[in-house]
Each structure stands twice: as structure tokens, then as C-alpha cells.
Amino acid sequence: MEENSFIFTDGQDPKMIEAYERARETFKYFWRELSWENRRIIPGLDLACVKAAFSETNPETGENTVEHMWINEVDFDGDTVSGFLINNPNNLTNIQSGDYFEIPLNEISDWLFAITPADKKPKGLSKLFSSPANPLPKAYGGFTIHKMRADMSDDERKEHDNAWQLDFGDFNDIQLVNEQKEKPENIIEHPMSKNMEGEFLKFLQEYPDELTNKDENGLTLLHKETIAGNLTSVKVILGAGADKNVKSNNGKTALDYAKQLRWQHIIPVLEG
């Protein structure tokens, strides 16, 4: 991908503002996918990054310069998105590639992940080439990217997609989860959450202390699986005896996070 593919500075366009809002509302799907990626032995994602606005004020003129740029190695505690800046900015002088940032969820401007279907992943030298038998990774999210693609001519769009080396698909039909059209149930719950139920139950039986352990943010396993939207995992944790009233360092229960992120399929389970 070219460096300029990572930057967009016009934040006044109503359609772009709408794209920001949609990205924030649906970020939970990005995090759900990344939460499972972090557990995979063999990586499944070709790309995973989040876009946010970075600014600098000129002390002499008072002029404010803003650039929307991407961060990767993303983490999320239910309230704050964190990661490392991927590229050096075009105009800002106060940040550089590799800088670490913590950004409130309501201030991100986009998210994007890409997956090559497992049955179509290239092998050997074929990894270097794209063909019908060796397709580009499928992109999910990318609301601001699709807004820009919608404004392009067909040739410009083709050139743009080729620079990213991703299959963005139809800008009028933005996908949120892997195999969304083939398996619409994936919107409700990640397939790995259901497939790993037995192994997860065995894990908790072997390591019961995991139910009460907290990380540096005061998040328990129940908090984390709720934030990630994993219904089956939440049920297993509750069935194993976890206390659903435990609060994080931010004073929030798992139910608070479920409501905050609008995981409607998990709220009744935590309320019950």
C-alpha cells in the first residue's frame, strides 16, 4: 500500500462525517474479529488497523492542521482504542511513525480488516501474484475509504484498489464480518465463539483462577468476552460461576459494557 492511502484530511463533508459515525457504531465487530485473531496460532487476518484524527496547532498563526491516519497493533479495553501509528504524517511535525496513542472510541474515524478465505490462501510463489485462483484479501469496514471510492471514476477506483491490494467490493454494500453474505448468522456471533465452547469449558475447569483474575485495566475474563461480543463464551463463564457484578477500573460491570457497545444478544444473559 502507498503511504498516501493512509491519509484523509477533509472532515467537513457530511458524507464523511456519516462514515465516521458508522465506523464508531460498528467498531465492536472489528474488535470481535481481532480478539479471536489474538488467539490464533496461525494468523487469519491480512490487515487490521484503525483510523483516527491527529492535529497540530501552529503557535504563530493559530492554524490547526488535521490528518486522519491509521494505527495498528490495536488494543481495546471497552472504552479506549490504542495502537501505534503506521506512517509518518504529510504535514504534522509533532508525531511520527511508531508513536503509541490511546484514543477514546467516540473519536476514531474508521476501522478496517482484511481476510483471505482459508480455502483460497495462496501457497508458495503464488503468494506474490493475484489471479482469479489467488484473489486479493477481502476488506471489511473501511467506511471513509468507501466514501472516497464512491466519489471516484471507475478507473480511479481500480487504481486505488490496486494500490491497496485489497478487494473492497461494492461501496454501497459495506461488509462488517467475514462471510457475512454466505453466513449471515456471523453478524450475531463469531463462529469461533461457538466452535471453541468445549475447549473453553475444559480450560476453565483446569484453570478456575482465570474467572477472578484481572488485567491492568481491572477487566476480568467476563468483561473481555462481553466486550468482544462472544455470547457462547459469556454463557460458559457464567456457568462456571463467575461474578457478573465485578467492576473494572473504570467502575463498569460486564453488563455496563454490553449496553455501552450495544451487544443486544448478550444484555439479557447478563441481566438474567
Summary of the structure (lengths in Angstrom):
residues: 272
radius of gyration: 20.0
end to end distance: 47.6
largest distance: 62.9
contacts: 807
relative contact order: 0.13
helix: 40%
strand: 19%
